[in-house]
Amino acid sequence: MITLPPHLEDAYRTLLARFVAIPSVGAEGRGQDDMAETLGEALAELGLTVEVHGTDGAPVVFAERRVAGAPTVLFYNHYDVQPADPLELWESDPFLLTERDGMLYGRGASDDKGQLVSRIIALRWLRERHGELPFGVVFVVEGEEEIGSPNMAAYVEAQRDRLAADVAFWEFGGVDGHDRPTLVCGLKGIACVDLSLRTADFDLHSANGPVVQNAAWRLAAAVASLRDDDGRVLIDGFYDAVRPPTDTERRYVEAAPADDDAFAEHIGVERFLGGVSGVEYQRRAQLEPTINVNGIHSGYGGPGMKTVLPASATAKLDFRLVPDQNPLEIVALLHQHLERLGFDDVVVNLAEEPEWPARVDPEHPWLSHAAAALEEAYGQPAVVIVSSGGSGPLHPFVEILDLPVAMIGVGYPGSRVHSPNENVRMVDVHRGTYATVRTLERWAGLAPPE
């Protein structure tokens, strides 16, 4: 198996421990300045010129080293993390990197500090293999990805000349449930909305149920009208703008090896929506938009009885969208749907800045280099995924900067990102970091050392 040189393996642990120790929690707005400063120091040690750029939110760490007349690779990552709550479910301090059974535990150990450190170590490894690199390097590392990257699109637009590059690595990647390397070529867009309504000035005794509308019932009915039992969205016009997959995209979806069985076992479900499996499971997961309920809140949910008739109710929803759906148009269609069905008392608010969907051609030469490098590192062909089901600020990098973007990395399905006991496996650090090295060597025409 491919392994990092021992001194670089130690360097990975040391730098990741420094990063994990800083609680740069995006949702809480803390730790970002300290993390940006520490990251800047690490990038400067690579010989990059570092600048910390202010935004309307957390700072962006920008670093570059250009080589006259040579192409440039851009690395997009983020340094913010999810809250560690609930703390009682962690088996060790979430902000103290802890190793157990070949895994490193800590908040951000995978998402995204572990991935970011892998990129840094890959560049150190490349310099040791070849001396000074014959291509340019740019890092753009934000501190708000975990809250929807509200300032990233504007930042990319404002800094488009400084961010000019030829190819890019995205912030995540890894293996699937069968330990096969994956190469992801796109992300879905996202629009998050809050629904709310009020049926009375205050909660009432439930004896009033025969004559007063219950806010929980009414909001539940409104939410239930949005989707059928098989997951098909019932909002008129929702699918109208969906771009049909290209023949290439369809071919890769149909060729993707089955992993729904492993996923079902991992999460403990017996049946997927619509009873899908195999190719149809992959088609839905990669190519279909959807609507999801994050939570519904109303009335009393504590111990014992409280016979109350709730006067208000709220729900949080998110749409995951595909090219060419416009998140703002989708929210407008939601408004129209609710009004048409008589739910005009339901208030719809866009919860945060939406993100547009984006995809990259799976057969772009840059992605072909990545696929070949993954096969070298893992000893088996990469699983090409046309689009992740998740979202991120990919759109401005693809549409504004016109970058082919490869998503490879050091994660695995058991990384528990966003959950207690988040972790990264050292075996994936070795393989994923080597895959980054070999992608860059192939792209730059650098022969690996004997």
Buried (B, 14 or more C-beta within 10 A) or exposed (E): EBBBEEEBBEBBBEBBBBBBBBBBBBEBBBBBBEBBBBBBEBBEEBEBEBEBBEBEBBBBBBBBBBEEEEEBBBBBBBBBBBBBEEEEEBEEBBBEBBBEEEBBBBBBBBBBBBBBBBBBBBBBBBEEBBEEBEBBBBBBBBBBBBBBBBBBBEBBEEBEEEBBBBBBBBBBBBBBBEBBBBBBBBBBBBBBBBBBBBBBEEBBEBEEEEEBBBBBBBBBEBBEBBBEEEBBBEBEEBEEBBEEBEEBBBBBBEEBEBBBEBBBEEEEEEEBBBEBBEEBBBBBBBBBBBBEBEEBBBBEEEEEEEEBBBBBBBBBBBBBBBBEBBBEBBBEBBBEBBEEBEBEBBEBEBBBBBBBBBBBBBBBEBBBBBBBBBBBBBEEBBBBBBBBEEBBBBBBBBEBBEBBBBBBBBBBBEBBBEBBBBBBBBBBBBBBBBBBBBBBBBBBEBEEEE
